């Protein structure tokens, strides 16, 4: 019969270290998502062009153009909310992993 060469407290330390590293990476990725994808320059440019397109449609009395521009702006708002939601989730998941790693370390019964 083969035994595992690690003691219980060594496995707990390994698990806590892995959870801590993954939590830090998740927090960094969440911050990057929030900073880069939240409301980027491309989204701003597309929103401004859509607004101009909507104004042109109103002045030309083109209701189809105005409704399409309105739907595009609604889609842009949904895109920004989705990116923010992903970033927030990554931040919260990272904080949870770090808290779990701290809890695991506090539960270790260190050998005397």
Secondary structure, 3 states (H helix, E strand, C coil): CCCCCCCHHHHHHHHHHHHHHHHHHHHHHHHHHHHHCCCCHHHHHHHHHHHHHHHHHHHCCCHHHHHHHHHHHHHHHHHHHHHHHHHHHHHHHHHHHHHHHHHHHHHCCCCC
